[in-house]
Amino acid sequence: SLSRRLVLGLALSCPLIAGPALAADPVKLRISTPAVEADWHAKMLPVFKEELEKRAPGQFDVEIHLNATLFKQGTEPAAMQRGNLEMAMISAFDIAKQIPEWSIFTAGYLIRDPEHQQKVFASDIGEEMYKLVEDKMGIKVLSVGYLGTRQLNLRIEKEVKTPADLAGVKLRMPGSDTWLFLGKALGANPLPLAFGEIYTALQTGAIDGQDNPLPTVRAAKFYEVTKQIVLTDHLVDSIFLSLAGATWNKLDDKQKEAVLEAAKAAVAFNNEGRIGEERQLAADFAQQGLKVYRPDVEAFRTHVQKAYLESEFSKTWPKGMVERINAVK
Ligand code: KDO
């Protein structure tokens, strides 16, 4: 009857009749990444989730999406900016698409090692550069993680000592201008391809090789379909654990602190595991029958640095920034 429906309607809409008010819904944080489960930057995400739960029980609902199943590699920043995604691990290359100054962090042979990387981003350089990301992209960088030092990993057997030996070698790079430029600066013939397609492309011979840090070569099993690793050390790579600005702005101060601390803990876990493993992996791969060797690294360094300094990219770098980065000890 009408009166029963009225009573029921009232009971559902009025908290006084329906019972105690419900606590606010947890803030949903969906994280999208192309990372594979066995890689350190994937393994650090459950750490983030646990650390956040410890610090702010019941206040967040963290959902982890690996293997680029939620968003394609490289589309995460736009998804965050449009309000379709809350969290991602973005690269300097992703940021450089919208903020040309950031291409400085895509340059080979600039950041020297993981410690230098941490110090650079913890300094006023990091502060200035992160502010650009907040102001121009509306994305809050929570913490920087070490993705590893990128090496060449080839399916062909040709020995590579200098950039000239890479002439005509089809080297897979992620698909953006700054990535392709890195491949070119190394002397190779770069081909754009998403991370998830590398294994098959190596297997079929669609590409001659790829570049990634050794822990990723292990985690994604690229060693199964390649013959050699050339230890060029060409890029000390980073990954920026980031939050959509709209999500960040909705948090209260305590929640912000909890998110920052959980991100720091996750990154510390990643860095420790990755640095430790990186030391061991060259020997492990050699034992598995891959050819692992150091090329003429000085020849690569000179070639790559010259390419960047003569490029359009370096014209956008903040004045004096190369010197400031070099001066961080
Ligand atoms: C890759 O596609 O080679 C790369 O290493 C680029 C990184 O910026 C990052 O996207 C990474 O892949 C993925 O997280 C998969 O490890």
py3Dmol code that shows the C-alpha trace and the ligand (Angstrom):
import py3Dmol

protein = """\
ATOM      1  CA  SER A   1       0.000   0.000   0.000  1.00  0.00           C
ATOM      2  CA  LEU A   2       0.943   3.614  -0.352  1.00  0.00           C
ATOM      3  CA  SER A   3       1.506   4.145   3.382  1.00  0.00           C
ATOM      4  CA  ARG A   4       3.782   1.092   3.677  1.00  0.00           C
ATOM      5  CA  ARG A   5       5.864   2.283   0.768  1.00  0.00           C
ATOM      6  CA  LEU A   6       6.059   5.710   2.407  1.00  0.00           C
ATOM      7  CA  VAL A   7       7.334   4.277   5.688  1.00  0.00           C
ATOM      8  CA  LEU A   8       9.852   2.087   3.897  1.00  0.00           C
ATOM      9  CA  GLY A   9      11.038   5.031   1.805  1.00  0.00           C
ATOM     10  CA  LEU A  10      11.510   7.140   4.887  1.00  0.00           C
ATOM     11  CA  ALA A  11      13.385   4.392   6.710  1.00  0.00           C
ATOM     12  CA  LEU A  12      15.817   4.031   3.799  1.00  0.00           C
ATOM     13  CA  SER A  13      16.444   7.708   3.278  1.00  0.00           C
ATOM     14  CA  CYS A  14      16.597   8.915   6.859  1.00  0.00           C
ATOM     15  CA  PRO A  15      19.661   7.810   8.847  1.00  0.00           C
ATOM     16  CA  LEU A  16      17.920   8.484  12.164  1.00  0.00           C
ATOM     17  CA  ILE A  17      15.441   5.726  11.479  1.00  0.00           C
ATOM     18  CA  ALA A  18      17.798   3.484   9.483  1.00  0.00           C
ATOM     19  CA  GLY A  19      20.378   3.226  12.260  1.00  0.00           C
ATOM     20  CA  PRO A  20      23.790   4.767  13.000  1.00  0.00           C
ATOM     21  CA  ALA A  21      25.350   6.854  10.227  1.00  0.00           C
ATOM     22  CA  LEU A  22      27.782   4.871   8.057  1.00  0.00           C
ATOM     23  CA  ALA A  23      31.481   5.822   8.053  1.00  0.00           C
ATOM     24  CA  ALA A  24      32.660   7.596   4.886  1.00  0.00           C
ATOM     25  CA  ASP A  25      33.361   5.242   1.997  1.00  0.00           C
ATOM     26  CA  PRO A  26      37.026   4.296   1.679  1.00  0.00           C
ATOM     27  CA  VAL A  27      38.939   6.238  -0.966  1.00  0.00           C
ATOM     28  CA  LYS A  28      39.431   3.961  -3.940  1.00  0.00           C
ATOM     29  CA  LEU A  29      42.991   3.890  -5.312  1.00  0.00           C
ATOM     30  CA  ARG A  30      43.287   1.901  -8.525  1.00  0.00           C
ATOM     31  CA  ILE A  31      46.907   1.474  -9.622  1.00  0.00           C
ATOM     32  CA  SER A  32      47.610   0.619 -13.254  1.00  0.00           C
ATOM     33  CA  THR A  33      51.030  -0.559 -14.484  1.00  0.00           C
ATOM     34  CA  PRO A  34      52.549  -2.633 -17.299  1.00  0.00           C
ATOM     35  CA  ALA A  35      54.813  -4.311 -14.725  1.00  0.00           C
ATOM     36  CA  VAL A  36      54.817  -8.111 -14.479  1.00  0.00           C
ATOM     37  CA  GLU A  37      54.099  -9.768 -11.148  1.00  0.00           C
ATOM     38  CA  ALA A  38      57.656 -10.996 -10.509  1.00  0.00           C
ATOM     39  CA  ASP A  39      59.266  -7.559 -10.945  1.00  0.00           C
ATOM     40  CA  TRP A  40      60.188  -5.440  -7.953  1.00  0.00           C
ATOM     41  CA  HIS A  41      58.008  -2.457  -8.811  1.00  0.00           C
ATOM     42  CA  ALA A  42      55.002  -4.823  -8.981  1.00  0.00           C
ATOM     43  CA  LYS A  43      55.988  -6.511  -5.720  1.00  0.00           C
ATOM     44  CA  MET A  44      56.205  -3.155  -3.962  1.00  0.00           C
ATOM     45  CA  LEU A  45      52.505  -2.424  -4.574  1.00  0.00           C
ATOM     46  CA  PRO A  46      51.137  -4.887  -1.996  1.00  0.00           C
ATOM     47  CA  VAL A  47      53.671  -3.298   0.388  1.00  0.00           C
ATOM     48  CA  PHE A  48      52.119   0.095  -0.357  1.00  0.00           C
ATOM     49  CA  LYS A  49      48.659  -1.332   0.268  1.00  0.00           C
ATOM     50  CA  GLU A  50      49.614  -2.955   3.602  1.00  0.00           C
ATOM     51  CA  GLU A  51      51.536   0.071   4.860  1.00  0.00           C
ATOM     52  CA  LEU A  52      48.617   2.334   4.016  1.00  0.00           C
ATOM     53  CA  GLU A  53      46.137   0.045   5.753  1.00  0.00           C
ATOM     54  CA  LYS A  54      48.361   0.079   8.848  1.00  0.00           C
ATOM     55  CA  ARG A  55      48.474   3.864   8.923  1.00  0.00           C
ATOM     56  CA  ALA A  56      44.871   4.580   7.937  1.00  0.00           C
ATOM     57  CA  PRO A  57      42.787   1.478   8.675  1.00  0.00           C
ATOM     58  CA  GLY A  58      39.671   1.156   6.553  1.00  0.00           C
ATOM     59  CA  GLN A  59      40.196   4.507   4.847  1.00  0.00           C
ATOM     60  CA  PHE A  60      41.555   3.332   1.499  1.00  0.00           C
ATOM     61  CA  ASP A  61      40.658   0.631  -0.966  1.00  0.00           C
ATOM     62  CA  VAL A  62      43.796  -0.108  -3.006  1.00  0.00           C
ATOM     63  CA  GLU A  63      43.331  -2.127  -6.194  1.00  0.00           C
ATOM     64  CA  ILE A  64      46.406  -3.312  -8.094  1.00  0.00           C
ATOM     65  CA  HIS A  65      46.218  -3.885 -11.860  1.00  0.00           C
ATOM     66  CA  LEU A  66      49.371  -5.368 -13.427  1.00  0.00           C
ATOM     67  CA  ASN A  67      50.349  -6.200 -17.047  1.00  0.00           C
ATOM     68  CA  ALA A  68      48.718  -3.032 -18.438  1.00  0.00           C
ATOM     69  CA  THR A  69      45.306  -4.691 -18.113  1.00  0.00           C
ATOM     70  CA  LEU A  70      43.563  -1.520 -16.916  1.00  0.00           C
ATOM     71  CA  PHE A  71      45.374   1.111 -19.027  1.00  0.00           C
ATOM     72  CA  LYS A  72      47.875   0.733 -21.863  1.00  0.00           C
ATOM     73  CA  GLN A  73      51.511   1.573 -21.153  1.00  0.00           C
ATOM     74  CA  GLY A  74      52.035   5.319 -21.436  1.00  0.00           C
ATOM     75  CA  THR A  75      48.342   6.260 -21.225  1.00  0.00           C
ATOM     76  CA  GLU A  76      48.272   6.344 -17.422  1.00  0.00           C
ATOM     77  CA  PRO A  77      49.019  10.081 -16.975  1.00  0.00           C
ATOM     78  CA  ALA A  78      46.162  11.106 -19.280  1.00  0.00           C
ATOM     79  CA  ALA A  79      43.848   8.638 -17.513  1.00  0.00           C
ATOM     80  CA  MET A  80      44.752  10.216 -14.163  1.00  0.00           C
ATOM     81  CA  GLN A  81      44.281  13.701 -15.556  1.00  0.00           C
ATOM     82  CA  ARG A  82      40.811  12.832 -16.872  1.00  0.00           C
ATOM     83  CA  GLY A  83      39.721  11.363 -13.553  1.00  0.00           C
ATOM     84  CA  ASN A  84      39.644   7.765 -14.839  1.00  0.00           C
ATOM     85  CA  LEU A  85      42.530   6.471 -12.739  1.00  0.00           C
ATOM     86  CA  GLU A  86      43.835   7.314  -9.283  1.00  0.00           C
ATOM     87  CA  MET A  87      47.403   5.969  -9.266  1.00  0.00           C
ATOM     88  CA  ALA A  88      50.258   4.855 -11.517  1.00  0.00           C
ATOM     89  CA  MET A  89      54.010   4.479 -11.713  1.00  0.00           C
ATOM     90  CA  ILE A  90      55.009   6.907 -14.405  1.00  0.00           C
ATOM     91  CA  SER A  91      58.359   7.468 -16.097  1.00  0.00           C
ATOM     92  CA  ALA A  92      60.322  10.619 -16.870  1.00  0.00           C
ATOM     93  CA  PHE A  93      59.515   9.804 -20.515  1.00  0.00           C
ATOM     94  CA  ASP A  94      55.761   9.957 -19.773  1.00  0.00           C
ATOM     95  CA  ILE A  95      56.196  13.317 -18.047  1.00  0.00           C
ATOM     96  CA  ALA A  96      58.437  14.718 -20.826  1.00  0.00           C
ATOM     97  CA  LYS A  97      55.528  14.335 -23.285  1.00  0.00           C
ATOM     98  CA  GLN A  98      53.755  17.152 -21.450  1.00  0.00           C
ATOM     99  CA  ILE A  99      56.671  18.953 -19.776  1.00  0.00           C
ATOM    100  CA  PRO A 100      59.661  19.172 -22.161  1.00  0.00           C
ATOM    101  CA  GLU A 101      62.012  20.239 -19.323  1.00  0.00           C
ATOM    102  CA  TRP A 102      61.613  16.730 -17.923  1.00  0.00           C
ATOM    103  CA  SER A 103      63.383  15.209 -20.924  1.00  0.00           C
ATOM    104  CA  ILE A 104      66.579  15.912 -18.992  1.00  0.00           C
ATOM    105  CA  PHE A 105      65.790  12.785 -16.945  1.00  0.00           C
ATOM    106  CA  THR A 106      65.413  10.708 -20.120  1.00  0.00           C
ATOM    107  CA  ALA A 107      69.008  11.437 -21.172  1.00  0.00           C
ATOM    108  CA  GLY A 108      71.482   8.567 -21.103  1.00  0.00           C
ATOM    109  CA  TYR A 109      74.586   8.784 -18.913  1.00  0.00           C
ATOM    110  CA  LEU A 110      73.425  11.695 -16.752  1.00  0.00           C
ATOM    111  CA  ILE A 111      72.280  10.141 -13.459  1.00  0.00           C
ATOM    112  CA  ARG A 112      75.286   8.122 -12.262  1.00  0.00           C
ATOM    113  CA  ASP A 113      73.864   5.433  -9.979  1.00  0.00           C
ATOM    114  CA  PRO A 114      70.870   4.686  -7.707  1.00  0.00           C
ATOM    115  CA  GLU A 115      72.334   6.709  -4.856  1.00  0.00           C
ATOM    116  CA  HIS A 116      72.869   9.734  -7.091  1.00  0.00           C
ATOM    117  CA  GLN A 117      69.292   9.346  -8.314  1.00  0.00           C
ATOM    118  CA  GLN A 118      67.878   9.352  -4.779  1.00  0.00           C
ATOM    119  CA  LYS A 119      69.970  12.378  -3.823  1.00  0.00           C
ATOM    120  CA  VAL A 120      69.047  14.366  -6.934  1.00  0.00           C
ATOM    121  CA  PHE A 121      65.323  13.879  -6.386  1.00  0.00           C
ATOM    122  CA  ALA A 122      65.588  14.520  -2.636  1.00  0.00           C
ATOM    123  CA  SER A 123      67.330  17.861  -3.340  1.00  0.00           C
ATOM    124  CA  ASP A 124      65.912  21.214  -4.445  1.00  0.00           C
ATOM    125  CA  ILE A 125      66.148  19.850  -8.004  1.00  0.00           C
ATOM    126  CA  GLY A 126      63.500  17.255  -7.202  1.00  0.00           C
ATOM    127  CA  GLU A 127      61.383  19.856  -5.438  1.00  0.00           C
ATOM    128  CA  GLU A 128      61.420  22.166  -8.474  1.00  0.00           C
ATOM    129  CA  MET A 129      60.831  19.436 -11.008  1.00  0.00           C
ATOM    130  CA  TYR A 130      57.997  17.802  -9.028  1.00  0.00           C
ATOM    131  CA  LYS A 131      56.335  21.190  -8.691  1.00  0.00           C
ATOM    132  CA  LEU A 132      56.207  21.420 -12.480  1.00  0.00           C
ATOM    133  CA  VAL A 133      54.397  18.070 -12.562  1.00  0.00           C
ATOM    134  CA  GLU A 134      51.878  19.277  -9.981  1.00  0.00           C
ATOM    135  CA  ASP A 135      51.303  22.645 -11.625  1.00  0.00           C
ATOM    136  CA  LYS A 136      51.288  21.603 -15.274  1.00  0.00           C
ATOM    137  CA  MET A 137      49.871  18.085 -15.117  1.00  0.00           C
ATOM    138  CA  GLY A 138      47.839  18.070 -11.929  1.00  0.00           C
ATOM    139  CA  ILE A 139      49.674  14.948 -10.799  1.00  0.00           C
ATOM    140  CA  LYS A 140      51.215  14.484  -7.359  1.00  0.00           C
ATOM    141  CA  VAL A 141      54.476  12.511  -7.322  1.00  0.00           C
ATOM    142  CA  LEU A 142      54.583  10.563  -4.057  1.00  0.00           C
ATOM    143  CA  SER A 143      58.010   8.986  -4.326  1.00  0.00           C
ATOM    144  CA  VAL A 144      60.717   8.038  -6.808  1.00  0.00           C
ATOM    145  CA  GLY A 145      61.777   4.421  -7.162  1.00  0.00           C
ATOM    146  CA  TYR A 146      64.836   2.929  -8.828  1.00  0.00           C
ATOM    147  CA  LEU A 147      63.710   0.954 -11.882  1.00  0.00           C
ATOM    148  CA  GLY A 148      67.228  -0.259 -12.485  1.00  0.00           C
ATOM    149  CA  THR A 149      70.071   0.472 -14.866  1.00  0.00           C
ATOM    150  CA  ARG A 150      69.124  -0.214 -18.466  1.00  0.00           C
ATOM    151  CA  GLN A 151      71.270  -2.656 -20.469  1.00  0.00           C
ATOM    152  CA  LEU A 152      71.101  -3.979 -24.016  1.00  0.00           C
ATOM    153  CA  ASN A 153      69.612  -7.453 -24.342  1.00  0.00           C
ATOM    154  CA  LEU A 154      69.914  -8.915 -27.844  1.00  0.00           C
ATOM    155  CA  ARG A 155      68.702 -12.022 -29.649  1.00  0.00           C
ATOM    156  CA  ILE A 156      71.402 -11.623 -32.321  1.00  0.00           C
ATOM    157  CA  GLU A 157      74.924 -12.909 -31.719  1.00  0.00           C
ATOM    158  CA  LYS A 158      76.905 -10.042 -33.185  1.00  0.00           C
ATOM    159  CA  GLU A 159      79.369  -8.635 -30.658  1.00  0.00           C
ATOM    160  CA  VAL A 160      78.674  -5.017 -29.700  1.00  0.00           C
ATOM    161  CA  LYS A 161      81.646  -2.953 -28.540  1.00  0.00           C
ATOM    162  CA  THR A 162      80.754   0.570 -29.708  1.00  0.00           C
ATOM    163  CA  PRO A 163      77.673   2.483 -30.977  1.00  0.00           C
ATOM    164  CA  ALA A 164      78.813   1.773 -34.560  1.00  0.00           C
ATOM    165  CA  ASP A 165      78.167  -1.941 -33.956  1.00  0.00           C
ATOM    166  CA  LEU A 166      74.483  -1.163 -33.398  1.00  0.00           C
ATOM    167  CA  ALA A 167      74.008   0.320 -36.889  1.00  0.00           C
ATOM    168  CA  GLY A 168      70.898  -1.285 -38.405  1.00  0.00           C
ATOM    169  CA  VAL A 169      70.121  -3.274 -35.245  1.00  0.00           C
ATOM    170  CA  LYS A 170      66.347  -3.234 -34.648  1.00  0.00           C
ATOM    171  CA  LEU A 171      66.132  -2.216 -31.016  1.00  0.00           C
ATOM    172  CA  ARG A 172      62.726  -2.194 -29.379  1.00  0.00           C
ATOM    173  CA  MET A 173      61.978   0.938 -27.345  1.00  0.00           C
ATOM    174  CA  PRO A 174      58.750   2.033 -25.635  1.00  0.00           C
ATOM    175  CA  GLY A 175      56.677   4.204 -27.972  1.00  0.00           C
ATOM    176  CA  SER A 176      57.473   7.881 -27.502  1.00  0.00           C
ATOM    177  CA  ASP A 177      59.834  10.474 -29.010  1.00  0.00           C
ATOM    178  CA  THR A 178      62.185  10.571 -26.051  1.00  0.00           C
ATOM    179  CA  TRP A 179      62.440   6.767 -25.841  1.00  0.00           C
ATOM    180  CA  LEU A 180      63.096   6.433 -29.565  1.00  0.00           C
ATOM    181  CA  PHE A 181      65.725   9.128 -29.308  1.00  0.00           C
ATOM    182  CA  LEU A 182      67.552   7.177 -26.612  1.00  0.00           C
ATOM    183  CA  GLY A 183      67.668   4.167 -28.943  1.00  0.00           C
ATOM    184  CA  LYS A 184      68.986   6.339 -31.751  1.00  0.00           C
ATOM    185  CA  ALA A 185      71.558   7.989 -29.502  1.00  0.00           C
ATOM    186  CA  LEU A 186      72.896   4.516 -28.696  1.00  0.00           C
ATOM    187  CA  GLY A 187      73.482   3.998 -32.417  1.00  0.00           C
ATOM    188  CA  ALA A 188      70.608   1.552 -33.041  1.00  0.00           C
ATOM    189  CA  ASN A 189      67.549   1.545 -35.249  1.00  0.00           C
ATOM    190  CA  PRO A 190      64.753   2.015 -32.652  1.00  0.00           C
ATOM    191  CA  LEU A 191      61.311   0.434 -33.097  1.00  0.00           C
ATOM    192  CA  PRO A 192      58.367   1.403 -30.858  1.00  0.00           C
ATOM    193  CA  LEU A 193      56.564  -1.446 -29.118  1.00  0.00           C
ATOM    194  CA  ALA A 194      54.605  -1.839 -25.874  1.00  0.00           C
ATOM    195  CA  PHE A 195      56.284  -3.721 -23.050  1.00  0.00           C
ATOM    196  CA  GLY A 196      53.779  -6.585 -23.194  1.00  0.00           C
ATOM    197  CA  GLU A 197      54.728  -7.359 -26.793  1.00  0.00           C
ATOM    198  CA  ILE A 198      58.493  -7.667 -26.334  1.00  0.00           C
ATOM    199  CA  TYR A 199      58.666 -11.374 -25.541  1.00  0.00           C
ATOM    200  CA  THR A 200      56.858 -12.487 -28.698  1.00  0.00           C
ATOM    201  CA  ALA A 201      58.729  -9.975 -30.852  1.00  0.00           C
ATOM    202  CA  LEU A 202      62.027 -11.404 -29.593  1.00  0.00           C
ATOM    203  CA  GLN A 203      60.781 -14.932 -30.138  1.00  0.00           C
ATOM    204  CA  THR A 204      59.700 -14.300 -33.730  1.00  0.00           C
ATOM    205  CA  GLY A 205      62.638 -12.084 -34.645  1.00  0.00           C
ATOM    206  CA  ALA A 206      60.468  -9.022 -35.313  1.00  0.00           C
ATOM    207  CA  ILE A 207      63.121  -7.167 -33.287  1.00  0.00           C
ATOM    208  CA  ASP A 208      66.836  -7.828 -32.743  1.00  0.00           C
ATOM    209  CA  GLY A 209      66.788  -6.793 -29.106  1.00  0.00           C
ATOM    210  CA  GLN A 210      65.423  -4.651 -26.314  1.00  0.00           C
ATOM    211  CA  ASP A 211      66.799  -2.603 -23.427  1.00  0.00           C
ATOM    212  CA  ASN A 212      65.731  -2.968 -19.806  1.00  0.00           C
ATOM    213  CA  PRO A 213      67.282  -3.340 -16.366  1.00  0.00           C
ATOM    214  CA  LEU A 214      68.436  -6.891 -15.552  1.00  0.00           C
ATOM    215  CA  PRO A 215      65.761  -7.562 -12.882  1.00  0.00           C
ATOM    216  CA  THR A 216      63.156  -6.927 -15.579  1.00  0.00           C
ATOM    217  CA  VAL A 217      64.985  -9.226 -18.036  1.00  0.00           C
ATOM    218  CA  ARG A 218      64.580 -11.894 -15.357  1.00  0.00           C
ATOM    219  CA  ALA A 219      61.009 -11.080 -14.293  1.00  0.00           C
ATOM    220  CA  ALA A 220      59.653 -10.950 -17.858  1.00  0.00           C
ATOM    221  CA  LYS A 221      61.797 -13.954 -18.897  1.00  0.00           C
ATOM    222  CA  PHE A 222      63.457 -12.169 -21.815  1.00  0.00           C
ATOM    223  CA  TYR A 223      66.568 -14.300 -21.166  1.00  0.00           C
ATOM    224  CA  GLU A 224      64.625 -17.239 -22.628  1.00  0.00           C
ATOM    225  CA  VAL A 225      64.484 -15.625 -26.054  1.00  0.00           C
ATOM    226  CA  THR A 226      67.791 -13.690 -26.209  1.00  0.00           C
ATOM    227  CA  LYS A 227      71.468 -14.596 -26.578  1.00  0.00           C
ATOM    228  CA  GLN A 228      73.397 -11.755 -25.027  1.00  0.00           C
ATOM    229  CA  ILE A 229      73.484  -8.912 -22.555  1.00  0.00           C
ATOM    230  CA  VAL A 230      75.681  -5.925 -23.295  1.00  0.00           C
ATOM    231  CA  LEU A 231      76.385  -4.027 -20.062  1.00  0.00           C
ATOM    232  CA  THR A 232      76.172  -0.487 -21.419  1.00  0.00           C
ATOM    233  CA  ASP A 233      74.698   0.987 -18.168  1.00  0.00           C
ATOM    234  CA  HIS A 234      73.124   3.574 -20.465  1.00  0.00           C
ATOM    235  CA  LEU A 235      70.284   4.804 -18.267  1.00  0.00           C
ATOM    236  CA  VAL A 236      69.848   4.781 -14.494  1.00  0.00           C
ATOM    237  CA  ASP A 237      66.089   4.641 -14.788  1.00  0.00           C
ATOM    238  CA  SER A 238      63.410   5.799 -12.377  1.00  0.00           C
ATOM    239  CA  ILE A 239      59.735   5.238 -11.805  1.00  0.00           C
ATOM    240  CA  PHE A 240      57.539   7.822 -10.084  1.00  0.00           C
ATOM    241  CA  LEU A 241      54.763   6.515  -7.863  1.00  0.00           C
ATOM    242  CA  SER A 242      52.056   9.120  -8.466  1.00  0.00           C
ATOM    243  CA  LEU A 243      48.534  10.085  -7.517  1.00  0.00           C
ATOM    244  CA  ALA A 244      45.915  11.980  -9.516  1.00  0.00           C
ATOM    245  CA  GLY A 245      45.786  15.558  -8.224  1.00  0.00           C
ATOM    246  CA  ALA A 246      41.994  15.397  -7.809  1.00  0.00           C
ATOM    247  CA  THR A 247      42.360  12.369  -5.522  1.00  0.00           C
ATOM    248  CA  TRP A 248      45.229  13.962  -3.566  1.00  0.00           C
ATOM    249  CA  ASN A 249      43.186  17.137  -2.989  1.00  0.00           C
ATOM    250  CA  LYS A 250      40.293  15.154  -1.520  1.00  0.00           C
ATOM    251  CA  LEU A 251      42.479  13.715   1.267  1.00  0.00           C
ATOM    252  CA  ASP A 252      42.800  15.273   4.699  1.00  0.00           C
ATOM    253  CA  ASP A 253      46.271  16.016   6.109  1.00  0.00           C
ATOM    254  CA  LYS A 254      46.528  12.741   8.014  1.00  0.00           C
ATOM    255  CA  GLN A 255      45.560  10.741   4.960  1.00  0.00           C
ATOM    256  CA  LYS A 256      48.099  12.618   2.849  1.00  0.00           C
ATOM    257  CA  GLU A 257      50.825  11.794   5.330  1.00  0.00           C
ATOM    258  CA  ALA A 258      49.764   8.137   5.418  1.00  0.00           C
ATOM    259  CA  VAL A 259      49.874   7.929   1.605  1.00  0.00           C
ATOM    260  CA  LEU A 260      53.318   9.571   1.451  1.00  0.00           C
ATOM    261  CA  GLU A 261      54.732   7.286   4.123  1.00  0.00           C
ATOM    262  CA  ALA A 262      53.288   4.152   2.541  1.00  0.00           C
ATOM    263  CA  ALA A 263      54.787   5.213  -0.801  1.00  0.00           C
ATOM    264  CA  LYS A 264      58.166   5.728   0.849  1.00  0.00           C
ATOM    265  CA  ALA A 265      58.041   2.280   2.440  1.00  0.00           C
ATOM    266  CA  ALA A 266      57.053   0.648  -0.858  1.00  0.00           C
ATOM    267  CA  VAL A 267      59.860   2.365  -2.755  1.00  0.00           C
ATOM    268  CA  ALA A 268      62.406   1.414  -0.080  1.00  0.00           C
ATOM    269  CA  PHE A 269      61.337  -2.218  -0.500  1.00  0.00           C
ATOM    270  CA  ASN A 270      61.704  -1.960  -4.282  1.00  0.00           C
ATOM    271  CA  ASN A 271      65.087  -0.238  -4.160  1.00  0.00           C
ATOM    272  CA  GLU A 272      66.597  -2.643  -1.696  1.00  0.00           C
ATOM    273  CA  GLY A 273      65.419  -5.743  -3.532  1.00  0.00           C
ATOM    274  CA  ARG A 274      66.311  -4.458  -6.952  1.00  0.00           C
ATOM    275  CA  ILE A 275      69.786  -3.152  -6.111  1.00  0.00           C
ATOM    276  CA  GLY A 276      70.651  -6.405  -4.358  1.00  0.00           C
ATOM    277  CA  GLU A 277      69.459  -8.540  -7.238  1.00  0.00           C
ATOM    278  CA  GLU A 278      71.050  -6.367  -9.900  1.00  0.00           C
ATOM    279  CA  ARG A 279      74.503  -7.113  -8.461  1.00  0.00           C
ATOM    280  CA  GLN A 280      73.934 -10.824  -8.842  1.00  0.00           C
ATOM    281  CA  LEU A 281      72.114 -11.118 -12.141  1.00  0.00           C
ATOM    282  CA  ALA A 282      74.923 -10.629 -14.663  1.00  0.00           C
ATOM    283  CA  ALA A 283      76.649 -13.705 -13.241  1.00  0.00           C
ATOM    284  CA  ASP A 284      73.364 -15.647 -13.136  1.00  0.00           C
ATOM    285  CA  PHE A 285      72.601 -14.971 -16.790  1.00  0.00           C
ATOM    286  CA  ALA A 286      76.144 -15.918 -17.806  1.00  0.00           C
ATOM    287  CA  GLN A 287      75.709 -19.188 -15.963  1.00  0.00           C
ATOM    288  CA  GLN A 288      72.515 -19.824 -17.904  1.00  0.00           C
ATOM    289  CA  GLY A 289      74.517 -19.603 -21.115  1.00  0.00           C
ATOM    290  CA  LEU A 290      73.953 -16.009 -22.197  1.00  0.00           C
ATOM    291  CA  LYS A 291      76.935 -14.013 -23.371  1.00  0.00           C
ATOM    292  CA  VAL A 292      77.343 -11.173 -20.847  1.00  0.00           C
ATOM    293  CA  TYR A 293      80.052  -8.547 -21.330  1.00  0.00           C
ATOM    294  CA  ARG A 294      81.039  -4.903 -20.968  1.00  0.00           C
ATOM    295  CA  PRO A 295      81.389  -2.996 -24.218  1.00  0.00           C
ATOM    296  CA  ASP A 296      83.490   0.145 -24.607  1.00  0.00           C
ATOM    297  CA  VAL A 297      81.271   2.098 -22.186  1.00  0.00           C
ATOM    298  CA  GLU A 298      83.279   5.298 -22.697  1.00  0.00           C
ATOM    299  CA  ALA A 299      82.516   5.157 -26.434  1.00  0.00           C
ATOM    300  CA  PHE A 300      78.787   4.811 -25.645  1.00  0.00           C
ATOM    301  CA  ARG A 301      78.896   7.600 -23.070  1.00  0.00           C
ATOM    302  CA  THR A 302      80.595  10.044 -25.440  1.00  0.00           C
ATOM    303  CA  HIS A 303      78.259   9.187 -28.323  1.00  0.00           C
ATOM    304  CA  VAL A 304      75.075   9.411 -26.253  1.00  0.00           C
ATOM    305  CA  GLN A 305      75.992  12.602 -24.372  1.00  0.00           C
ATOM    306  CA  LYS A 306      76.914  14.340 -27.614  1.00  0.00           C
ATOM    307  CA  ALA A 307      73.619  13.272 -29.218  1.00  0.00           C
ATOM    308  CA  TYR A 308      71.623  14.772 -26.332  1.00  0.00           C
ATOM    309  CA  LEU A 309      73.562  18.003 -26.141  1.00  0.00           C
ATOM    310  CA  GLU A 310      73.078  18.547 -29.883  1.00  0.00           C
ATOM    311  CA  SER A 311      69.381  17.609 -29.763  1.00  0.00           C
ATOM    312  CA  GLU A 312      66.235  19.729 -29.572  1.00  0.00           C
ATOM    313  CA  PHE A 313      65.557  18.191 -26.164  1.00  0.00           C
ATOM    314  CA  SER A 314      68.501  19.803 -24.390  1.00  0.00           C
ATOM    315  CA  LYS A 315      67.297  23.257 -25.508  1.00  0.00           C
ATOM    316  CA  THR A 316      64.284  22.833 -23.207  1.00  0.00           C
ATOM    317  CA  TRP A 317      66.322  21.845 -20.138  1.00  0.00           C
ATOM    318  CA  PRO A 318      66.303  24.425 -17.324  1.00  0.00           C
ATOM    319  CA  LYS A 319      69.424  26.572 -17.481  1.00  0.00           C
ATOM    320  CA  GLY A 320      72.299  25.186 -15.449  1.00  0.00           C
ATOM    321  CA  MET A 321      70.404  21.989 -14.603  1.00  0.00           C
ATOM    322  CA  VAL A 322      72.971  19.563 -16.068  1.00  0.00           C
ATOM    323  CA  GLU A 323      75.663  21.205 -13.939  1.00  0.00           C
ATOM    324  CA  ARG A 324      73.441  21.142 -10.839  1.00  0.00           C
ATOM    325  CA  ILE A 325      72.695  17.437 -11.337  1.00  0.00           C
ATOM    326  CA  ASN A 326      76.385  16.672 -11.883  1.00  0.00           C
ATOM    327  CA  ALA A 327      77.259  18.597  -8.723  1.00  0.00           C
ATOM    328  CA  VAL A 328      75.036  16.448  -6.480  1.00  0.00           C
ATOM    329  CA  LYS A 329      77.455  14.255  -4.580  1.00  0.00           C
TER     330      LYS A 329
END
"""
ligand_1 = """\
16
KDO
C 59.785 -0.667 -20.888
O 58.720 -0.645 -21.530
O 60.848 -1.043 -21.372
C 59.744 -0.163 -19.440
O 60.945 -0.536 -18.776
C 59.587 1.359 -19.428
C 59.304 1.857 -18.026
O 59.055 3.250 -18.037
C 58.112 1.123 -17.422
O 56.927 1.474 -18.102
C 58.339 -0.367 -17.480
O 58.633 -0.788 -18.815
C 57.115 -1.178 -17.056
O 56.734 -0.845 -15.748
C 57.363 -2.693 -17.148
O 58.427 -3.085 -16.300
"""
view = py3Dmol.view(width=600, height=400)
view.addModel(protein, "pdb")
view.setStyle({"model": 0}, {"cartoon": {"style": "trace"}})
view.addModel(ligand_1, "xyz")
view.setStyle({"model": 1}, {"stick": {}})
view.zoomTo()
view.show()
